[in-house]
Amino acid sequence: MFRAETEGKQATFFDMARAAASVPQDHLLLQMKRAVDWNQIEQALRVYYAEGVGRPSWPPAVLLRVLLLEQYAYLSDREVREQCGYNLLYRAFIGLGVDEAVPDDTTLVRFRARLGEEGVREIFERINHSWEEAGLVDPNRRVLDGSHILSNTALRSWVALMREGRRRVIEAVEAVDSEKAKQLRGSYESEEKGPEPRGEEALRAEQECSRRFVSDVGQVEDLAVKERAALLAKMLQEGDRPVSFVDTEARWGHKREDFSFCGYKTHEAIDPESRIITGVDVLPGNANEAVVTDALLQKQSPAFEEGTVVIGDGLYANSTTESQVKDAHGQPCFAGLKAERVSDAFRYEADADVVVCVEGKRSIGKVRVGNGDLYYFSMKDCASCPRKGECLTKGERQGKAEARRRVFLSDVRKERIVSGEAGRLWREEHLRVRSRIEPKFDEQMNHHGLRRARYWGLAKVTVQVLLNVIVVNMKRGAKLLRAAPRRTATVRVAAATG
């Protein structure tokens, strides 16, 4: 219990009242608190508690604000409990008087687990609907991008991981068959003495050793043994391999050719006008967020509207992503690749569906190839063309292939050509706001601790990201409401839609 002291005497009620009154009411935390109707949140959270069962719990809205405070101040469960013991500002935000007890860290762990991803996402959506009701969210545009989150695990080499995996399996075997465990230790752990070997040859030797090991424990009929052996076996496969025995859903990923990381990716969408984050999807580190854009579009709050312009960088400029946006009835607007295309030297005439070369010759046919068409010219025209030396390939000039020019145009490329100058100006206008999402990632990573995952597993990391985004959105929403006096200071949280 919080105690205040005045000249060595126990504080009176009036001393505590004066202490509470000293909290600055214009502090951002209290503005964030006033920006949401917590009575509606309280009602929404009641479904996670059984009426009349167990001891009376802390008000769910109080516990939720404690979790949000953790993200705001980058505190652990233990640290937030400790600091709320003496920080009057924090107490005012979570809704505790100066002499009230603070929820302990075990209570916070259980509450977070009880909510899970589903519960926290519902809160995210409800609060976002409140911004929509207040007229803060523009439905016309969304900017997409992703950022990496480092896994909360120690990085290990593949050799070290496989050795750790064998030890973990042996520990499980020990619990059910000590003789078998002794045999396995004698056969495999003796090979691990001395410094860890390096290089491809050492890795191949460890892989072969682990394959024999997995085969040797295959007959042990125990669930724990089978689960650990299966995880070790997955590490021996190519492709989607686990990188940790602790965080089994983290993966190695790449942000650039020269930068790799182990962990997860947060894929987010924002309204570029209000800078409010409208969608969140969390993926393993090795996922390509650009080709699963449909998942993010389905997690929009407010819901994705028909005709919304979806903006992104060149990573999204592929036929898969553009199709996903169109299937959601949106308009894709992605930064194109800067490299020159062969087709840039040719003119496409949409009415006749032909390609025209610089000499004025027109293609005479086309063949469907993948997501586009391969247009071809007359061999007679190409044979007499003064530019054939630079236009035809070496094989075509030497008679090793048909001596005719071929030009490929993807469906996406043709659409952009048809749109003409107006289409380019339209894209340029929308692409100007693309950079507005980067500061939101900077805020999440550098101000609220999202650079590293706090938990293990995709579901728990998703909860962390959603809580972090709610905090960032509350900061932004409070600022926008403060800048718009015509709006009410307290926003009613929209009821969930069925």
Secondary structure, DSSP 8 states (H G I E B T S, - for coil): ----EETTEE--HHHHHHHHHTS-TTSHHHHHHHTS-HHHHHHHHGGGS-TT-SS----HHHHHHHHHHHHHHT--HHHHHHHHTT-HHHHHHHT--TTS----HHHHHHHHHHHHHHHHHHHHHHHHHHHHHTT---SSEEEEEEEEEE-SS----HHHHHHHHHHHHHHHHHTT-HHHHHHHHHHHGGGG-SS---HHHHHHHHHHHHHHHHHHTTT---HHHHHHHHHHHHHTSSSS----SSSTT-EEEEEETTEEEEEEEEEEEEETTTTEEEEEEEEETT--GGGGHHHHHHTBSS---TT-EEEE-GGG-SHHHHHHHHHTT-EEEE----S--GGGGSEEETTTTEEE-TTS-B--EEEEETTEEEEE--HHHHHT-TTHHHHS-HHHHTTSS-S--EEEEEHHHHHHHHHHHHHHHHHHHHHTTGGGGHHHHHIIIIISSTTB-SSSSHHHHHHHHHHHHHHHHHHHHHHHHHT-TTS-SS--------
